[in-house]
Amino acid sequence: MKNIATFLLAALFALTAAASGPEAVFLGTNHALLRVDADRGKYLLMPVQETIEDSKVNIIVDGHIDKTIYVRLAKYRVDHTVPFDLSPYKGHTVVFSIETSQSRSSVREAKEDACWSRFAYADTFDTSNREKYRPAYHHTPLYGWMNDPNGMFYADGTWHLYYQYNPYGSKWQNMTWGHSTSTDLVHWQHLPLAIEPDALGTIFSGSCAIDSTNSAGFGKNAVIAMYTSADRSQTQSLAHSTDGGLSFVKYPGNPAITMDSEARDPNFFFDKESGEWKLVLAHALNKEMVFFSSPDLKNWTYTGAFGKGLGAQNGVWECPDLFQLPVKGTDMKKWMLICNINPGGPFGGSATQYFIGEFDGKTFKADEDADGNVPVKWLDYGKDFYATVTWNNAPQGRRTAIGWMSNWQYAAEVPTSQYRSANTLPREIELYKGDDGQIYAASLPSPEIDAIRGNVVSKATAVNIGAKARSYKLPASGLAEICIDLNTQKATQALIKLSNNFGEEVLMTYDPTTDVLSFDRKNSGLTDFSQDFPDPSEGKAFSTDGALSLRIFIDHSSIEIFANDGRLVMTNLVFPRSPYTTLSVSDKDGATRIDNLKIYDINI
């Protein structure tokens, strides 16, 4: 086998590379070798076609497989290119062994694929935005696919955000931890890949914490990451960083936790009362959370489980988070367990549910309602809020969360290609006691978001609204924060509409008799990429005496609504052909009053 490999490499090296890029040697209809000269440029640009199946690419360095990646190498056309970093391979012999899954009748036909003439060396990769719908003030990757936020921690004035990332295409694959940092939760610096796949598998979601006592032996204040290694099985692995989270060294004893069934997304924290580390893990297909404890982050003991048969059960459980918070206006503290679920959300697809209860250091017990049941509670009532987790070690005791702003029903089909997916606005979670005696979670935009509020472009005070709509101008950019307080005591149905010159519109309807706010985006713009996208969403607003207070954030492709101090939150994507330019308010049969309205542009 070794002699065959040596012969193939020797034959390949006898070829002269093409002027603009490497030249392929075909070994069959679905297999080619590509000699790569790592000294020719910092990157090898790989041509991608979105609609093609993945090609398997083994990166062979000095005769040994260094890594394996999967890329949708172009067959008929090149949609865009993605960079492969050649910097680590300078001075080495590099060959890409490429296995394609495309149907071909002959080698001659295989040679006609669009990709072979479009590989190119380059010292730079253009990441300037080419996307109409890329958000202006939400975190996105520079290029490539992104899903779950994970591993987030705060240290020395910097918010670290890691995320599930495919650096080789804008659909799910090659799961790696991407990394961005911010000092204000609005402007993000994009950093090199933090944790890449290895022999144990790709790198799924997890969490980070600062080991201030050196309990793991990796150094005082080392940043510890735990994540799921995903291959044929899912196991939990450990890595540490001594440079503040910029780079990680994997623990040679990985995996640190194994189970005989699918489990993922470890979330851990230090429990000061017991002096131990606590970890919650999604026992995905069993639709429960399992708990572990450890004195040193390396040796973990199973302590219990929660959730089987409780809450929403129509999908796998993923991405847990567990923390304690005070209950506003009381002297109580309660534990909150976040449990993301896919599918099984209230309006189809993925969503974030949560439980309120007690954690005794071993397992979690949820509060029951007056009928002795554990109620289902959702953190957001839109279609596009998932994989929600919080920052470890946030300042001033804050519990700051962020979610993936998409839905697994259509995340790979939304009308972007340079990148796919954004994160929600960062949000502060607090607990409060409802009129029914239950404890609920509210969430509001993090205070850092106030800094991007610009000038007032429209305002109104004490305006009575009937069947004839009152209209107000939105910023020409379409980027806006809308603060509107409505009195609906005499209202039948308050209608709030965002519209543009194409006749596209988003309709928000509030019914004071049921206290339900609904969101309809079926005519919002581009919707035909998925039959599931136009589905409406709705939620209870928790209004008092007919007072509905809304804070609405509009970006190029999203709308986030925070109602009544964050007691109802709705996050939804939209893809209008041009920005929404008008806000109109009406009441079909009754009388709504605008107590106060201010529309701000966004200063970004």
URURSUL-V111272 format. One record per pair of residues at least 4 apart in sequence whose C-alpha atoms are under 6 Angstrom apart, sorted by the first residue. I is the first residue (numbers start at 0). J is the second residue. Records with the same first field share a line. If there is no record, write none. Layout:
# URURSUL-V111272
I: J / J
This chain:
# URURSUL-V111272
16: 21 / 22
17: 21 / 22
19: 119
20: 118 / 119 / 120
21: 34 / 35
22: 33
23: 32 / 33
24: 31 / 32
25: 31
26: 30 / 31
27: 106
28: 105 / 106 / 109
29: 98 / 99
30: 97 / 98
31: 97
32: 95 / 96
33: 94 / 95
34: 94
35: 93 / 94
37: 85 / 88 / 89
38: 89
40: 120 / 121 / 122
41: 85 / 86 / 122
42: 82 / 83 / 84 / 85 / 120 / 121 / 122
43: 82 / 83 / 119 / 120
44: 80 / 81 / 82 / 118 / 119
45: 80 / 81 / 118
46: 72 / 73 / 77 / 80 / 114
47: 71 / 72 / 73 / 77 / 78 / 79 / 80
48: 71 / 73 / 77 / 78
51: 71
52: 71
53: 69 / 70 / 71
54: 69 / 70 / 71 / 98 / 99
55: 69 / 97 / 98
56: 67 / 68 / 69 / 96 / 97
57: 67 / 95 / 96
58: 64 / 65 / 66 / 67 / 95
59: 63 / 64 / 65 / 93 / 94
60: 92 / 93
61: 92
72: 114
73: 77 / 113 / 114
74: 112 / 113
75: 113
76: 113
81: 167
132: 555 / 556
134: 554 / 555
138: 421 / 422
139: 421
142: 417 / 418
143: 165 / 166 / 168 / 169 / 418
144: 164 / 165 / 169 / 170 / 418 / 419
145: 163 / 164 / 420
146: 163 / 403
147: 162 / 163 / 386 / 403
148: 161 / 162
149: 161 / 162 / 204 / 205 / 206
150: 161 / 205 / 206 / 207
151: 159 / 160 / 161 / 390
152: 159 / 390 / 391
153: 157 / 158 / 159 / 392 / 393
157: 181 / 182
158: 180 / 181
159: 180
160: 178 / 179 / 180
161: 176 / 177 / 178
162: 176 / 177
163: 174 / 175 / 176
164: 174 / 175 / 176 / 177
165: 172 / 173 / 174
169: 418 / 419
170: 411
174: 201 / 202
175: 194 / 195 / 202
176: 193 / 194
177: 192 / 193
178: 190
179: 188 / 189 / 190
180: 187 / 188
181: 186 / 187
183: 447
193: 246
196: 200 / 201 / 202
199: 228
200: 228 / 229 / 230
201: 228 / 229
202: 227 / 228
203: 227
204: 226 / 264
205: 225 / 226 / 264 / 265 / 266
206: 224 / 225 / 266
207: 223 / 224
208: 222 / 223
209: 220 / 221 / 222
210: 220 / 221
211: 219 / 220
212: 219
213: 218 / 219
214: 295
215: 295 / 296
221: 240 / 241
222: 239 / 240
223: 238 / 239
224: 237 / 238 / 239
225: 236 / 237
226: 235 / 236
227: 234 / 235 / 236 / 263 / 264
228: 233 / 234 / 235
229: 233
233: 261
234: 257
235: 254 / 255 / 256
236: 253 / 254 / 255
237: 250
238: 247 / 248 / 249 / 250
239: 247 / 248
240: 244 / 246 / 247
255: 297
262: 281 / 282 / 283
263: 280 / 281
264: 280 / 318
265: 279 / 280
266: 278 / 279
267: 277 / 278
268: 276 / 277
269: 276
270: 274 / 275 / 276
275: 293 / 294
276: 292 / 293
277: 291 / 292
278: 290 / 291
279: 289 / 290
280: 288 / 289
281: 288 / 316 / 317
282: 287 / 288
283: 315 / 316 / 317
284: 315
286: 307 / 315 / 316
287: 305 / 306 / 307
288: 304 / 305
289: 303 / 304
290: 301 / 302 / 303 / 304
291: 299 / 300 / 301 / 302
292: 299 / 300
293: 298 / 299
302: 361
303: 361 / 362
304: 362
310: 375
313: 343
314: 340 / 341 / 342 / 343
315: 340 / 341
316: 339 / 340
317: 339 / 340
318: 339 / 386
319: 337 / 338
320: 336 / 337 / 388
321: 335 / 336
322: 334 / 335
323: 333 / 334
324: 332 / 333
325: 331 / 332
326: 331 / 332 / 430 / 431
327: 430 / 431
333: 356
334: 355 / 356 / 357
335: 354 / 355
336: 353 / 354
337: 353
338: 352 / 353
339: 350 / 351 / 352 / 386
340: 349 / 350
341: 348 / 349
342: 348 / 349
343: 348
344: 348 / 349 / 350
348: 408
349: 406
350: 384 / 385
351: 377 / 378 / 385
352: 376 / 377 / 378
353: 376
355: 365 / 366
356: 364 / 365 / 366
357: 363 / 364
358: 362 / 363
367: 371 / 372 / 373
368: 372
379: 568 / 569
380: 538 / 569
381: 536 / 569 / 570 / 571
382: 571
383: 404 / 405 / 406 / 570 / 571
384: 402 / 403 / 404
385: 402 / 403
386: 402 / 403
387: 401 / 402
388: 400
389: 399 / 400
390: 399
393: 397
398: 427 / 428
399: 426 / 427
400: 425 / 426
401: 423 / 425
402: 422 / 423
403: 422
404: 421 / 422 / 423
405: 410
406: 410
425: 444 / 445
426: 442 / 443 / 444 / 445
427: 442 / 443 / 445
428: 441 / 442
429: 440 / 441
430: 439 / 440
431: 438 / 439
432: 437 / 438
433: 437
441: 565 / 566
442: 565
443: 565
451: 601 / 602 / 603
452: 601 / 602
453: 599 / 600 / 601 / 602
454: 599 / 600
455: 598 / 599
456: 598 / 599
457: 597 / 598
458: 596 / 597
459: 595 / 596
460: 594 / 595
461: 593 / 594
462: 592 / 593
463: 592
464: 585 / 590 / 591 / 592
465: 585 / 586 / 590
466: 585 / 586 / 587
468: 583 / 584 / 585
469: 583 / 584
470: 582 / 583
471: 581 / 582
472: 581
473: 580 / 581
474: 600
477: 578 / 579
478: 553 / 554 / 601
479: 552 / 553 / 599 / 600 / 601
480: 551 / 552 / 598 / 599
481: 550 / 551 / 598
482: 549 / 550 / 596 / 597
483: 548 / 549 / 595 / 596
484: 547 / 548 / 594 / 595
485: 546 / 547 / 592 / 593 / 594
486: 545 / 546 / 591 / 592
487: 545 / 591
488: 545
489: 590
490: 589 / 590 / 591
491: 588 / 589
492: 509 / 510 / 586
493: 508 / 509 / 586
494: 507 / 508 / 584 / 585 / 586
495: 506 / 507 / 583 / 584
496: 505 / 506 / 582 / 583
497: 504 / 505 / 579 / 581 / 582
498: 503 / 504 / 579 / 581
499: 503 / 579 / 580
503: 522 / 523 / 524
504: 522 / 523
505: 519 / 520 / 523
506: 518 / 519
507: 517 / 518
508: 516 / 517
509: 515 / 516
510: 514 / 515
514: 539 / 540
515: 538 / 539 / 540
516: 537 / 538
517: 536 / 537
518: 535 / 536
519: 535
520: 533
521: 533
523: 575
524: 574 / 575 / 576
525: 574
540: 567
542: 546 / 547
548: 562 / 563
549: 561 / 562
550: 560 / 561
551: 559 / 560
552: 558 / 559
553: 557 / 558
556: 572 / 573 / 574
557: 571 / 572 / 573
558: 571
559: 569 / 570
560: 568 / 569
561: 565 / 568
562: 567
